[in-house]
Amino acid sequence: MQEINKNAHLLPNTTLSSIFMLSSDNELGSCSGTMKLLFLKQRDFLNYICDKTYKLMAIIGGLTSHNSKQMPHILNIYKMPQLSYTSFEPALSDKVQFPSLYRMIPNDSPQYVGIVQLLQHFGWTWTGLFVSDDDSGEMLLRTLIPQLLQNNICIAFKEIIPILKEPWKDTAENKKITERISFILSSTGTNAILVHGDSQSMESLRIALVSHENYEMKPIERVWIITAQWNFASVHHSNAFTPKTFNGTLSFALHTNDVVEYKEFLETLNPNQSMFFMIQHFWSSAFGCSLPKYNLYQSDAQICSGEEKLRSLSETVFEMGMSGQTYSVYNAVYAVAHALHAMLLSRSQQKAMRDGAISNLNVHPWQLHYFLKHVCFNNSAGEEIFFDKNGELATGYDIINTITFANRSIHRVLVGRMNPQAPEGKKFTINGIAIVWNHKYNQILPRSTCVENCHPGHSRIVRQGEQICCYDCPQCLEGMVSNLIDADHCNKCPEDQHPNKNQDHCIPKHIIYLSYEDPLGMTLASFALFIFLITLVVMWIFIQHQNTPIVKANNWNITCTLLTSLLLCFLCSFLFIGHPRKLTCLLRQTVFGVIFSLAISCVLAKTITVVLAFMATKPGNRMRKWVGKRLSISVIILCTFIQTGICAVWLATSPPFPEYDMHSQTDQIIVQCNEGSITMFYTVLGYMGFLAIISFTVAFFARKLPDTFNEAKLITFSMLVFCSVWLSFVPTYLSTKGKYMVVVEIFSILASTAGLLGCIFIPKFYIIVLKPELNTRDQLVKKKNGII
């Protein structure tokens, strides 16, 4: 008011003054005090204003939960503007029921949103609730709990604190409530506790905390989250404040700002300034001294000098900084002043304003409403002040971190803000680094969850019959990952990736195929090359000795064709090693099928030649005319042509092609040849088997022919080896995957080819190289078992 009255641009030639009355904690006192303020203070009768001692234009007051509805109902009758700086009563937002009420505090909704976002920011999903037993507490439960549950924040306990008539007396009711609160706090596992209620309704909780600390000799150390309704650091009794319990508290507080002149103003105060309401009572109580002049005495205390400084008091007694309530009162006075100024500047009051003060003007309180609704100004702190459509100050809440000390002094730090007027994404701000936590947590971020968080690689499964925050953390199923803490479910990796060992992120799959660098590929390639060289040596020896009896006796043309086909069989195994390409996929099975059919056809031709040669030796046998080169060549060409035709049909209808198999192995991408048509693949194998069985059957029945034609025994044994290899190939091939399927097929090719080479040619090779004396015509016609 000193600032306003000194301001030449605000209410010029007009003096703004004030009168004071104590608020009451009961409905009857509220009604009586309101009527006294309206009438008796002006020495008038109730409901009559006769002697205009002063012009009462507005009432600024802090409404408790008890008188929050009594005063507005009375003041509405007289349309007296009322500006409240403390009442959070939800019903007061109803402008139809309370049109004359203006609140210098914001709506509760931003505070609820801020509480949810604060809990989410720190990951506190398991929280307790203490609320007052009044409309405000009921509104919080009805509004906040659904928001908490929607954001997966669970309630560990919910306790409604009854309002005690005599809170600090040792009554049975007080003791029962204290024991219950102590039990809840001692048994719960939550570290974050939300407290909501005004100072009077929360006295029961404070009593319980003090009693527990005195009895257990240790405080209940938690992260207390206090709503703006309760200033927990403001106490009436020195032993009612428990510094260790409330150290590190986070509080939502009415928004405030620094007003430079405020502290300077407080430095000038002294108890002899009778103009200030009840300053003498406060001075005597706060400094513990006596003021005989005002009949105020403290036992065994010195007389107040008047030079005591407010800054020396603990903040639990008096705050030198401008608190949220003080800032609200400050803005309320300026709001009334600006509304009066705007009203006096209106056209209807121009003449009256030139004549003098308000007391001489024909103005009424109800005329101020229009201007209060539209008031908008910047205060001395540079902040814009205006009311929203509900008559509430359009501002938000500060988030305060309170640090307490053993000497009961406190330090408040602004660590965040909930500002509904800020841009989206910046409405809620918090500086977690600036927060000093309760010493119990050693400055490590406190945890408040029902269970330990699920680590990446696991997912949450809610326990049956329990809240969503209480869950188990089974590991993700094979092939699934989760890279978040408390993941709701596991996800599949992309096709070309697979989970790592911990199943917390995806890594690229290895591309797998039988390469020359692979030990298996290198071994098979080396073996194929080695046998190929042996076959070349055998072929060279046979060429060098093609005119010898043993070579001539075995049909050199068929022998040469068979050796050539065996050479090609060894070489075709190289088509199966290396990265599968379109061309290699087309060639590998078809080339292998045709060449092997050629080799078996040669063996079959040899067998038929042996049988016919034996039958031709019998006198008068007509088979003599079939013995010759044309029959052998015809058998080889016909059998090979049929296989070639099968392969041609295969390539024309459903040719093989390279493919990436991403699903057979969890951590591998198998590059393989898709056979296109499995039916045609097994048809090729089946035809080869058919030729082999015929050769084996014919050779088996010819095995007991005279020794001269005893090559049938060698063919029988070679076909037995061949059939054994390929009969074991099919089940083995079907039971393997990836590069091992290729390994099985290459091994079968090499083993069966080597069997043909070893069984048919190695005995002859042995005679030609090591036993040349047996390679004569005379020896050839001798009947010695097992030589030829």
Secondary structure, 3 states (H helix, E strand, C coil): CHHHHHCCCCCCCCCCCCCCCCCCCCHHHHHHHHHHHHCHHHCCCCCCCCCCCCCCCCEEECCCCCCCCHHHHHHHHCCCCEEECCCCCHHHHCCCCCCCEEECCCCCHHHHHHHHHHHHHHCCCEEEEEEECCHHHHHHHHHHHHHHHHCCCEEEEEEEECCCCCCCCCCHHHHHHHHHHHHHHHHCCCCEEEEECCCCCCHHHHHHHHHHHHHHCCCCCCEEEECCCCCCCCCCCHHHCCHHHHCCEEEEEECCCCCHHHHHHHHCCCCCCCCCCCHHHHHHHHHCCEEHHHCECCCCCCECCCCCCHHHCCCCCCCCCCCHHHHHHHHHHHHHHHHHHHHHCCHHHHHHHHHCCHHHCCCCHHHHHHHHHCCEEECCCCCEEEECCCCEECCCEEEEEEEECCCCCEEEEEEEEECCCCCCCCCEEECHHHCCCCHHHCCCCCCCCCCCCCCCCECCEECCCCCCCCEECCECCCCEECCCCCCCCCEECCCCEEECCCCCCEEECEEECCCCCCHHHHHHHHHHHHHHHHHHHHHHHHHHCCCCHHHHCCCHHHHHHHHHHHHHHHHHHHHHCCCCCHHHHHHHHHHHHHHHHHHHHHHHHHHHHHHHHHHHCCCCCHHHHHCCHHHHHHHHHHHHHHHHHHHHHHHHHCCCEEEEECCCCCCEEEEEEECCCHHHHHHHHHHHHHHHHHHHHHHHHCCCCCHHHCHHHHHHHHHHHHHHHHHHHHHHHHCCCCHHHHHHHHHHHHHHHHHHHHHHHHHHHHHHHHCHHHCCHHHHHCCCCCCC
